[in-house]
Amino acid sequence: MIYLEPVCYADDDLTFVQAFELSDTKPADYWSADECSNIKTTIKRHYLDKQRNTCCYCRQIIIVDHGRVWDTEHIVPRKTHPGFMFTPQNLALACPDCNGHKASKQTLIEPNTSMYPSTGDSFLVVHPHFDSYEEHIAMVGLVYSGISDKGTWTVVNCDLNRHAGRAFGWPEPIADERFEDLVDDVFDGDGVAQGIIRAMIESDLSP
């Protein structure tokens, strides 16, 4: 099942991608080349519309009249797999913070594959095209908790709980086991833990 509609290339964009796919060399830094500017605009406009100004990882909404606050996200990093640079199912939009924290971390369970996988089972990360977000990550306000292994991977490697950390002044990135324990307790229904998190957010207290 596809959860995010992939971009569909047409006309000059399709010709451009087909030429790239047939090329013997696919450098990772080609994304920054001047000749990629048009297709990058096509990609960003498509996913901005389909994602409704929502980051594919933290699900925060940023409403602006331009795309400069958004990063085009390569779910499998182009640094490790440049051949997937224009693969529609490998593209989405992420906020710069999520994109920056995830960086070029390997997201494939089998990194040596030469074909782009077609199911979410092949990925360490919650995949916006193949996975139901709610099946892997639970959100209560600005607090995130992984329901599955890939949900936990995404929460940790995209530093999703930075939002809650900023709300009450926790040092960034959140790598303190006390906070992780609190999050687990909150999602387990611990009323004391829920009260602590609520008090931190409402009073902007640091631990």
N, C-alpha and C positions, 0 to 999 in steps of 0.2 A: 504494500500500500504506500502511495506517495502522499506525504503530509505537507510538502511545500512544492508548489508548481515550479518546475525548472524552466529556466529561460530557453526559448526556442529561437535559434538563429535564423535569419533570413537575409537574402540579397547579399550585400557586400560583407556583412558579418559572417554569414555562412561560408562564403568564399575564403574569407580570411582564416577561419578556424580550420577549414579543410586543408588549406595550404600549410598551416602549422602542424596538423596531424601527420601530413606526408613528409614533413621536414626530417632530415637525419639528425639535426641538432635541435635540442629544446632546452636552452639555458634558462635557469630559474629566474634570472634577472630580466628576461625578455618582457615580463609584465610591465616594467618601467620604460620600455621603448616608446618613442613618440608614435609609432604606427599602431600602438595598442589603444590609443586614447579614445577612438570612436567606439570600439567594442566594449571598453571598460564603462563608458557612459551607458551603453545599452544594458549591460549587466546590472549596473547600480540602479538604474531607473526601474528595471523589471522587479528586482527583489525589494526595493523600497515600497513599491506598490503592493506586491504580494504579501510582504511581511507587515504592512501597515505601520511602518516606522517603529518596528519592534525588533530588538536584538534577538538573534537566533539562540543565544546562550542564556542571558540573564532575564530575557523577556521584559526588560524595561522599555518604555515607550519614550521616544524623543521626537517631538513634533517641531520640524523646521521647514523652511521653504527651499532648502538646498541640501545637497548630499555630502557636504564637507565634513559633517560630524560622524559619518558612517564609513566603516572600512569594508571593502569587499573581502569576504572571508573565504579562504581556501581550506575546506574542512580537512582534507589531506594536504599538508603543506606543500606549496610549490617548490620549496627548497629541497625537499626529499623526493618529490614526485612531480617534476615539471611537466611531464606528459599529461597530467590531469589538470593543467592550468586553466583550460577553457571547458572542461567537462561540466555540463550544466548541473549535474547532481553533486558536484564538488563545490558549488558556489552558493553563497548566502551573504547576508549583511550582518555584521556584528558591530557593537559599539567599540570604539578604540581601546577601552580598558579590557574588555573580554578578549579581544583580538591580541592585545599586547601581552596579556598574561598567558594565553594559550601558545602564542608565538609559533615556533616550528616543532612543537612536541609531536611525536609520532602518534597518529590516531588509528592506524591500521593494526589489527591483530596479526595479520600476516603481511609484514612490510614489503616482502619481495614480489608481491603480485604485480603483474604488468597490465592487468585488466581492472577497470574500476568495478568494485563490488556492487551488487544490486540489492543487498539487504542490510539491515542495521546490525545483524549478527556479526558482521565483519569488522565492526568499529569499536574502539574503546570509548569514544565520545558519543554523547547523545546526538544523533544525526538528524538535522532538521528535515531532510527529505524522506527518511525511512522510519524514524522513531516517533512515537507519541510522547511528547515531553512529560505529560502528567503521569505516565507509567514509570518514569525514571527519576523525576525530581519533584519533590513537594515544596511548595512555597507558602509561607505564612508571613504576610507583609514583606519585609526585606530579608527574611531569614530563609535559607535554602537548605534542603537536606536530600542526600541521595537515597532513593528507594532501591535502586539496583547498583551493581558494580559500576556500570557506565554512568549512572547518575552521579555517583560519588566521584568518579574520575572527572566529570565535567565541573562539578561544584568546586573541587580542589584546584584543578588545572586552569580554570577560568577565573578562579578566586571570586566566586559569586557572592560570598558573604562579605565582601568588601563594602557593599551597600549598607548592611547593618552596622558594620564596623565604623563607617563614617558617621552614621546617625548618632552613635554614642561615644565616639572618640577612641575606639580601639585602634592600637597601632596597626598600620597596614604594611604588608599583607597579613591577614589573620592566619597565624600559624600557631596560635596558642591552644594547647589541648583543653584548657578550661572552657574556651568558647565552643570548641567542637563537642565537648561533653554536654554543655548547656543546650546546644542545638539538638543533639540526639534526645535529650530529656524532654525538650519542648515537643518534639514530634512523637514521643512516647506518651504524651498526655500529662507530663509532670507539671502540676499546677504551680509548684514553687519555682521551677525553672522558667515557666512562662511569665511569672511575676517578675523575676529578675530581669529577663530580657525586656519586658514592658517598661520596667522602671528605668533601665538604662537608656532606652530610646526616649522616653518622655522627659527625663531629667538631664539628658545629655551627659551622663556620668561616665568616666573612664574607669576600667577595672583597677 
